[in-house]
Amino acid sequence: MSDILPIRRALISVSDKAGLVEFGRFLAGRGTEILSTGGTARALREAGVPVKDVSEHTGFPEILDGRVKTLVPQVHGGILGRRDLAEHLAQMASHGIAPIDLVAVNLYPFEATVAAGASFDDCIENIDIGGPAMIRSAAKNHAGVAVLTEPAHFDDVRAEIEAQGGTTLATRRRLAAAAYARTAAYDAAISGWFARQEGQDFPPRLALPGVLRQGLRYGENPHQNAAFYVDGSNRPGIATARQVQGKELSYNNLNDTDAAFECVAEFDRPAIVIVKHANPCGVAIAGNLAAAWDSALLCDPVSAFGGIVAANSTLDAAAAEKITAIFTEVVIAPDADDAAQAVFARKKNLRLLLTGGMPDATAPGLAFKSVAGGFLAQSRDAGRVDEAALKVVTQRAPSRSEMADLIFAFRVCKHVKSNAIVYAKGLATVGIGAGQMNRVESSRIAAWKSEAAAKAAGIERPLAEGSVVASDAFFPFADGLETAAAAGATAVIQPGGSIRDAEVIAAADKAGLAMVFTGMRHFRH
């Protein structure tokens, strides 16, 4: 059998009709018989493209409200019959089954229907049955059939037919691989939705859908390959962002930008988060983004250089001027006004991402981490504490300003790699210690950073003096808390739950600190 196969008969049935009419006209112009169904046939006819209804081709009407229209031997036999086997061709001829050389099918919009919040019954009706069956049949028999599952395939196949007179085996194999990936992702979306309907976060079999959004130059390091996939959940962030300007995003850019945006989503008032290597190095809330930037930058101006900046409200020119005063890799926000975009445009390499909205920091979802031989799955850390959930455990209770800073610091701490210590004052971080093997070292690093930041700003006393301190997990010994007290902290927020809680509380009382327990831990490895 020749490697190049002409297209004498094509079956086209698509939900996404982008490029449909142009491709149909092209095939018809080459004498291809086009079989089609429902809305696809109607769209082609209205455009003047000759079409034969599948029911006319098969001699069997559409039944059961269209649930059965292509699930018949005349369709699947025409797709699955091997052109290189005489017995197949003989059987097809004896049963009046005509070969189908091209199948162009994209599926009922199940994912979009779910994302739109449709009812259970509507979601069920948008589960395609005939489409996946035809796609899988055509992909299996790709030696003799080309299968197109995306509108983007139309132009590639048209170009090859024009150049070669038909489709090549290499192209059919590539299209077959894409076809199985599409049906696998479709089934994964359906199975995941069904599991959620049944309240199963972790079903016996877990399939993950993903659509390639972007091939990346490399991964964390140049010797690693990488790509960015989206899962269809449309959570506002890097998956929904429109890149307004700047160079191509890298793996590390995407990872850090996601970390920054998820952190800034914790706050309702105007906030800025500056991230470096997936850790916040400055976070602040203020009356406007420009003021929040000043306070966030004060925390660690050295680390902020070449960092990622996230805002939780529309960027204006005042904020943009301040952000662009230092080298910044990426800025992400729900929006930016025209004046702000004009300021950012002066920095051609700066990537500006606009997401169109903010993610819900308390929304449920799953998070994944690969391990050798598999992956770990857990619910997203959507935990959040407020004042009502806090337990005062010391002789002195926090003041109103201390309480506000404690809650702020603990929300930031949730996004800092463990072991994590965060000093905060005036709703701004003033020292952050991240990723150490013990909590004392994180406390010391955070205090040292507050001293360095004060010196850089020409401030006589360390920024941590008069601050509050948050710990992502309990203090196992009093030494971590004593280090915070020595740095000038006046109040502490921590989960509690250590067998030495009494010892730590006594140390806080001795130092005159107020301390509250959250009962909630925020490890982030």
C-alpha positions in Angstrom: 0.0 0.0 0.0 1.3 3.4 -0.9 2.6 5.7 1.9 0.5 8.6 0.4 -3.2 8.0 0.5 -5.7 10.3 -1.4 -8.8 11.5 0.4 -11.8 10.1 -1.6 -14.3 10.1 1.3 -14.2 12.1 4.5 -16.5 12.1 7.6 -16.6 15.4 9.4 -18.5 16.0 12.6 -17.3 18.8 14.8 -18.5 20.9 17.8 -15.8 23.5 17.3 -16.4 24.7 13.8 -13.4 27.0 13.5 -11.9 26.4 10.0 -14.6 23.9 9.1 -16.1 25.7 6.0 -12.7 26.4 4.5 -11.5 22.8 4.9 -14.8 21.5 3.6 -14.6 23.7 0.5 -11.0 22.5 -0.1 -12.0 18.8 0.1 -15.1 19.3 -2.0 -13.0 21.1 -4.6 -10.8 18.0 -5.0 -13.8 15.7 -5.5 -13.9 14.3 -2.0 -17.3 13.0 -0.8 -18.1 14.6 2.5 -20.2 12.7 5.0 -21.6 14.7 8.0 -24.2 15.0 10.7 -26.4 17.6 12.4 -25.0 21.1 12.9 -21.8 20.3 11.0 -23.7 19.3 7.9 -25.9 22.3 8.2 -23.0 24.7 8.5 -21.4 23.2 5.4 -24.6 23.3 3.3 -25.2 26.9 4.3 -21.7 27.7 3.0 -22.5 25.9 -0.3 -20.3 22.9 0.4 -21.9 19.6 -0.9 -22.6 17.2 2.0 -24.1 13.8 2.3 -25.9 13.0 5.6 -24.5 10.0 7.4 -28.0 8.6 7.8 -28.3 8.7 4.0 -24.9 7.0 3.6 -25.7 4.3 6.1 -29.4 3.8 5.4 -30.0 4.0 9.1 -31.7 7.1 10.7 -30.4 9.0 13.6 -32.3 7.7 16.7 -32.6 8.4 20.4 -32.3 12.1 20.1 -29.1 11.8 18.1 -27.4 9.5 20.7 -27.1 6.9 17.9 -26.1 8.1 14.5 -22.5 6.9 13.7 -22.4 3.8 15.8 -23.2 1.6 12.8 -21.1 -0.9 10.7 -21.3 1.3 7.6 -19.3 4.0 9.5 -17.0 1.9 11.7 -16.4 -0.7 9.0 -15.5 2.1 6.6 -13.0 3.5 9.1 -11.6 0.2 10.5 -11.4 -1.9 7.4 -7.7 -2.5 6.4 -7.0 -1.5 2.8 -4.0 -4.0 2.6 -6.1 -7.1 3.4 -8.1 -8.6 0.5 -10.5 -10.3 2.9 -11.3 -7.0 4.6 -11.9 -5.3 1.2 -14.1 -8.3 0.1 -16.2 -8.2 3.3 -16.6 -4.4 3.0 -17.8 -4.8 -0.6 -20.2 -7.6 0.2 -21.8 -5.5 2.9 -21.8 -2.3 1.0 -19.3 -0.6 3.2 -17.4 2.3 1.5 -13.9 3.2 2.8 -13.6 6.4 4.8 -10.1 8.0 4.3 -10.4 10.9 6.7 -12.2 11.5 9.9 -12.4 15.0 11.3 -14.1 14.9 14.7 -13.9 17.1 17.8 -15.9 16.2 20.8 -19.0 17.6 22.6 -17.7 20.4 24.8 -17.9 18.4 28.1 -15.1 20.4 29.8 -16.6 23.7 28.9 -20.1 22.6 30.0 -18.7 21.6 33.5 -16.7 24.8 33.8 -19.9 26.8 33.1 -21.5 25.2 36.1 -24.1 23.3 34.1 -26.5 20.9 35.8 -25.7 17.2 36.2 -28.1 16.2 33.4 -26.6 18.8 31.0 -23.1 17.5 31.8 -24.2 13.9 31.1 -25.7 14.9 27.7 -22.4 16.6 26.8 -20.5 13.3 27.1 -19.7 12.3 23.6 -19.9 8.6 22.7 -19.8 8.3 18.9 -17.1 10.9 18.6 -14.5 9.1 20.7 -15.4 5.8 19.1 -14.7 7.2 15.6 -11.6 8.9 16.7 -10.2 5.7 18.3 -11.2 3.6 15.3 -9.5 6.0 12.9 -6.4 6.3 15.1 -6.1 2.5 15.3 -6.3 2.2 11.5 -4.1 5.2 10.8 -2.3 3.1 8.2 -5.3 3.9 6.0 -7.1 6.8 7.7 -6.2 10.3 8.7 -7.9 11.5 12.0 -8.2 15.2 12.8 -9.2 16.1 16.3 -8.4 19.8 16.5 -9.2 22.8 14.2 -5.5 23.4 14.0 -5.1 20.2 12.1 -7.0 21.5 9.1 -4.3 23.7 7.7 -1.5 21.2 8.2 -3.4 18.4 6.4 -4.6 20.7 3.7 -1.0 21.8 3.0 0.1 18.2 2.8 -2.7 17.1 0.5 -1.9 20.1 -1.8 1.8 19.2 -1.9 1.6 15.4 -1.9 -1.9 14.6 -3.3 -2.8 12.9 0.0 -1.7 12.3 3.5 1.6 10.6 4.4 2.0 7.8 6.9 4.2 10.0 9.1 1.4 12.6 9.4 -1.2 9.9 10.0 0.8 8.5 12.8 1.3 11.9 14.4 -2.4 12.6 14.1 -3.2 9.2 15.6 -1.0 10.0 18.7 -2.8 13.3 19.1 -6.1 11.6 18.8 -5.5 9.1 21.6 -4.1 11.9 23.8 -7.4 13.8 23.2 -9.7 11.0 24.0 -7.5 10.2 27.1 -7.8 13.7 28.3 -11.5 13.7 27.6 -12.1 10.6 29.6 -9.9 11.9 32.4 -12.1 15.0 32.6 -15.2 12.9 32.7 -13.9 10.5 35.3 -12.6 13.4 37.5 -16.0 15.1 37.3 -17.8 11.9 38.2 -15.5 11.3 41.1 -16.3 14.8 42.4 -20.0 14.2 42.1 -19.5 11.2 44.3 -17.4 13.1 46.8 -14.3 11.1 45.9 -11.2 13.3 46.1 -9.0 10.3 45.6 -10.7 7.6 43.5 -9.1 4.2 42.9 -7.8 5.3 39.5 -6.9 9.0 39.0 -6.4 10.3 35.5 -5.1 13.8 34.9 -6.1 15.8 31.8 -3.7 18.3 30.3 -3.5 20.4 27.2 -0.1 21.7 26.0 -0.1 25.4 26.5 3.6 26.1 25.8 6.8 24.3 25.0 9.6 25.6 27.2 13.2 26.1 26.2 14.3 24.0 29.2 13.3 23.2 32.8 14.7 24.3 36.1 18.2 23.8 34.4 19.3 23.9 30.8 19.8 20.2 30.6 16.2 19.5 31.5 13.3 19.5 29.0 10.0 21.1 30.0 6.6 22.1 28.9 3.5 23.9 30.4 0.1 22.1 30.4 -3.2 23.5 31.5 -5.9 21.3 33.1 -9.0 23.1 32.0 -10.0 24.3 35.5 -9.6 28.0 34.5 -8.3 29.0 37.9 -7.2 32.6 37.4 -3.4 32.7 37.3 -0.7 31.7 34.9 -3.1 29.4 33.0 -5.5 32.2 32.2 -3.0 35.0 31.8 -2.6 37.1 28.7 1.0 38.0 28.2 1.0 41.6 27.2 4.7 42.0 26.6 8.1 40.6 27.3 10.3 37.7 26.5 9.1 34.1 26.5 8.3 32.7 29.9 10.6 30.1 31.3 9.9 27.1 33.6 11.2 29.0 36.6 9.3 32.1 35.6 6.0 30.2 35.5 6.7 28.4 38.8 7.7 31.6 40.6 4.9 33.6 39.1 2.3 31.0 40.2 3.8 31.2 43.8 3.6 35.0 43.8 0.0 35.2 42.5 -1.3 32.5 44.9 0.2 34.3 47.8 -1.2 37.8 46.9 -4.6 36.2 46.5 -4.7 35.8 50.3 -5.5 39.4 50.7 -8.5 41.6 50.0 -6.9 45.0 50.3 -4.3 46.3 47.8 -1.3 44.0 48.2 2.1 43.4 46.6 4.1 40.2 46.8 7.7 39.9 45.6 8.9 36.4 45.0 12.4 35.0 44.4 13.0 31.3 43.8 9.4 30.5 44.8 9.7 32.2 48.2 8.2 35.5 49.1 10.9 38.0 49.9 8.6 41.0 50.5 4.8 41.2 51.1 2.7 44.2 52.1 -0.8 45.5 52.3 -1.6 49.2 52.0 -4.1 51.7 50.8 -2.8 51.5 47.2 -0.4 49.4 45.2 2.4 52.0 45.1 2.5 52.2 48.9 2.3 48.4 49.2 5.3 48.1 46.8 7.4 50.5 49.0 6.7 48.4 52.1 7.3 45.1 50.4 10.5 46.2 48.8 11.8 47.5 52.1 11.8 43.9 53.5 14.5 42.6 51.2 15.6 44.9 48.4 18.6 42.6 47.5 16.5 39.5 46.8 13.8 41.6 45.1 16.3 42.4 42.2 15.3 40.1 39.3 12.2 38.9 41.2 8.6 38.2 40.3 5.9 40.8 41.4 2.3 40.0 41.9 -0.5 42.5 42.6 -4.1 41.7 43.6 -5.8 44.7 42.0 -5.5 46.8 38.8 -2.0 48.2 38.3 -1.8 52.0 37.8 1.0 54.2 36.6 2.2 55.1 40.1 2.7 51.4 41.0 4.2 50.6 37.5 6.8 53.4 37.9 8.0 52.0 41.2 8.1 48.4 40.1 10.1 49.2 37.0 12.6 51.2 39.0 14.5 48.0 39.6 15.1 44.9 37.4 12.0 42.7 37.5 11.5 39.5 35.5 7.6 39.2 35.6 4.7 41.2 36.8 1.3 39.5 37.2 -2.0 41.2 38.1 -5.7 40.8 37.3 -5.4 44.0 35.1 -3.4 47.1 34.4 -4.7 50.4 33.1 -3.4 52.0 29.9 -1.1 54.3 31.7 0.5 51.4 33.6 0.9 49.4 30.5 2.7 52.3 28.8 5.2 52.5 31.7 5.9 48.7 31.5 6.3 49.0 27.7 9.5 50.9 28.4 11.0 47.7 29.7 10.8 45.5 26.6 12.1 42.3 28.3 9.8 42.5 31.3 6.9 40.0 31.1 3.6 41.5 32.0 0.8 39.0 32.6 -2.9 40.0 33.1 -5.1 37.2 34.4 -8.6 38.8 34.2 -9.3 37.9 37.8 -8.0 36.6 41.1 -8.1 33.0 42.4 -10.0 32.1 45.5 -7.4 31.2 48.1 -10.0 29.1 50.0 -11.3 27.1 47.0 -10.8 23.3 47.0 -8.6 21.6 44.5 -5.8 19.1 44.3 -2.0 19.6 44.3 0.5 17.1 42.9 4.1 16.2 43.4 6.0 13.6 41.4 7.9 10.9 43.2 9.9 7.9 41.9 7.3 5.5 40.4 4.3 7.7 40.8 3.0 10.9 42.3 1.5 12.3 45.5 -1.8 14.0 45.5 -3.3 16.1 48.3 -5.9 18.8 48.6 -4.7 22.3 48.0 -3.7 24.1 51.2 -6.9 26.3 51.3 -6.7 26.6 55.1 -7.1 30.1 56.6 -7.4 31.3 60.2 -9.1 34.4 61.4 -9.2 36.0 64.8 -12.2 33.9 66.0 -10.1 30.7 65.4 -7.1 31.9 67.5 -6.4 30.8 71.0 -4.5 33.2 73.3 -2.2 31.0 75.4 -0.1 33.7 77.2 -0.7 36.0 80.1 -0.8 39.0 77.7 -3.2 39.0 74.8 -2.2 40.7 71.5 -3.2 44.3 70.9 -5.5 45.1 68.0 -2.6 46.1 65.8 -0.6 43.1 66.8 -3.6 40.8 66.1 -3.9 42.3 62.6 -0.2 41.8 61.9 -0.3 38.2 63.3 -3.1 37.2 60.9 -1.2 38.8 58.0 2.1 37.2 58.9 0.5 33.7 59.2 -1.1 34.1 55.8 2.3 35.0 54.3 3.9 32.1 56.2 1.7 29.6 54.4 3.5 30.5 51.2 7.1 30.4 52.5 9.0 27.1 52.2 9.3 25.2 55.5 10.8 25.7 58.0 9.3 29.2 57.7 9.5 32.2 60.0 7.9 35.6 59.1 8.3 38.9 60.9 5.7 41.5 60.1 4.9 45.0 61.2 2.3 47.4 59.9 0.9 44.8 57.5 4.2 44.3 55.8 6.9 41.7 56.1 10.1 42.9 57.8 12.0 39.6 57.8 11.5 36.2 56.2 13.5 33.0 57.0 12.8 30.1 54.6 13.7 26.5 53.9 16.0 25.8 56.8 16.4 22.4 58.4 15.5 23.8 61.9 13.3 26.6 63.0 16.0 28.4 65.0 18.0 29.0 61.9 15.0 30.3 60.0 14.4 32.7 62.9 18.0 33.9 62.9 18.0 34.3 59.1 14.8 36.3 59.2 16.2 38.6 62.0 19.5 39.0 60.1 17.5 40.0 57.0 15.6 42.6 59.0 18.9 44.1 60.1 20.3 44.1 56.6 17.2 45.7 55.2 17.2 48.4 57.9 20.9 49.2 57.1 20.1 49.4 53.3 17.3 51.9 54.0 19.4 54.0 56.4 17.2 53.0 59.4 19.1 52.8 62.7 17.2 49.9 64.3 16.4 46.5 62.8 13.0 46.3 61.1 12.0 43.4 63.3 12.0 45.5 66.4 8.4 45.9 67.5 7.2 43.3 65.0 5.2 40.1 65.3 6.5 36.7 64.3 4.7 33.8 62.5 5.9 30.2 62.4 4.4 27.7 59.9 4.6 24.9 62.5 5.0 24.7 66.2 8.2 25.6 68.1 9.5 22.2 69.2 11.7 24.0 71.8 11.7 27.5 73.4 14.9 28.5 71.6 13.2 29.5 68.3 10.8 31.7 70.2 13.7 33.2 72.3 15.5 34.0 69.1 12.4 35.9 67.9 12.1 37.7 71.2 15.8 38.7 70.9 15.1 40.1 67.4 12.5 42.4 68.9 9.2 40.6 68.3 6.4 41.4 70.7 3.8 38.8 69.6 3.8 35.3 68.2 1.5 33.2 66.1 2.1 29.5 65.7 0.0 26.3 65.4 0.9 24.8 68.8 0.7 21.1 69.5 4.2 20.4 70.7 4.8 18.2 73.7 6.8 21.2 75.0 4.1 23.8 74.5 4.1 24.6 78.2 7.8 25.3 78.0 7.4 27.6 75.0 4.4 29.4 76.6 6.5 30.0 79.8 9.3 31.4 77.7 6.9 33.8 76.0 5.5 34.9 79.3 9.0 35.5 80.7 9.8 37.6 77.6 6.5 39.5 77.9 5.3 38.2 74.5 1.7 37.7 73.5 1.2 34.4 71.8 -1.7 32.8 70.0 -2.2 29.2 68.7 -3.9 28.6 65.4 -4.3 24.8 65.5 -3.4 24.8 61.8 0.0 24.0 60.3 1.3 25.2 56.9 4.2 23.0 55.9 5.3 23.8 52.4 8.1 21.6 51.1 
